[in-house]
């Protein structure tokens, strides 16, 4: 998968090649490279500012769902991770019971119909896309 860094590197190489072809004079080439580096640093700074503004907007949001949705999901993950401690202790005393609990939990998760999981994924992608669009447009 190509990331933003790969795209920036490819764009920089393309611009560098163009600079070398357009300005064969070393002094003119140096000026163009300085301008290119300035543009790259400005773009990186603007990206950082945008990322920071999104984080600050979420942190300052009065919408309870926005400020609690991600931590709420993390609490569920933390709970599942913390449950591994007593399961490890149970396994040390009685591996058969711990195995049965694990198998039961796995079967319980597998019993969720795939359509519901697909719907959840679709809804979450829609929510993420909608929130991203709102943030870009400056809508709270």
N, C-alpha and C positions, 0 to 999 in steps of 0.2 A: 504494500500500500504506500502510495506517495504522500509524504507529509508536507507541511508548509515549508519546512527547512529545505527539503529537496527542490521544491518549486522556486524558492528564493535563490538557491545555489545555481539552478539551471538558468534562471533569469539573469543572474549576475554574470555567468559565463557568456551568455548570449550578448549582453550589453558590452562586456569586455572585448569580445571578438569584434563587435561593431565599432567600438572605439578605436581599436587597432587598425581597422580597415579605413575608417573615415579620417582619422588624424594620424598620419604616419610620423609627423614631427613630434619628437619626444616631449617638448614643452607643451604643445597643444594637447597631447595625449594625457599628460599629468594633470592639466586643468580639468579635462573631461572626467578623469578618474576621481578627482577630488569631488566634483559635482555628483558623480554616481555614488560615492561613499556617503556624501551628505544626504542624498535622497534615500539611500538604504537605511541610514540611521534615523532619519525622520519617520520613515515607514515603520520601523521597529518601535520607535517611541510612541507613535500613534496607536499601534496595536496594543502596546502595554497600557496606555491611557484608557483605551476602550475596554480592555479586560478588567482593569481596576474599577472603572465606572460601573460595570455590570455587577461586580462583587459588592461595591458600596451601595448600589441601588437595591440589591437583594437584602443586604444587611439592614438597610434603613426602611424597608418596606413595612407598611402597616398591615398588609394583607397577611393574616395569620397562616393561611395555607402556604404561601410563598416562603415565609420564614420558618415553617415547621415541616414542610414536606420532605426535604432532603434529610434533616436530622431524624425525622420519624422513621424513614426507611433505614437509616444507619442504626437506629436503636434495635430494629428487628434483626439486622445482621449481627450486631453486638450480642444480642440475646442468644442467637444460635451459636455464636462462637463461645460464649460463656457456658452454654449447656454442654460443651465438649469436655469441660473439666469434670463435672460429676459423672459423665459417661465414661471417661477414662478411669475414674475411681471404681465405678461399677464394673467395668471390664476387668479390672485387676482382681476383683472378688468373684465375679461370676460372668465369664465371657459369653456364655449362652444367652443370658438375659440381655446383656448389652447388645449382642448381635441381633436378638429379636426386636429390641427397641429400635435399632438402626434400620432393620429391614421394614418394620412397621412404618417408620417415618418416611422412608424412601417410597414405600407402596402408597402411603397417603398422598405424597406429592405427585406420584405417577397417576393417581386417580383423578387429578384435575384434568378435565377435558382439554385437548389441544386447542380447540376453538376458543376457549376462555383465555388461555395463555396468549394466543395470537391476538385476540381482542385487546388484552392488557398491553401487549407490545404496541399495537396500533394506537391505542389511546395515549400511551406514554410518549410515543414519537410525535403524535399530534400536539400534545401539551408542550413538549420541548420545542417543537418547531414554532408553535404559536407564541410561546414566551420569548423565543429568540427574535421573532419578527417584531413583537411589541417593544423589546429592548432596543432594537435597531431604530425603530420609528420614534422612540422616546415616550411610548405609552406606558403608564404604570399599570 
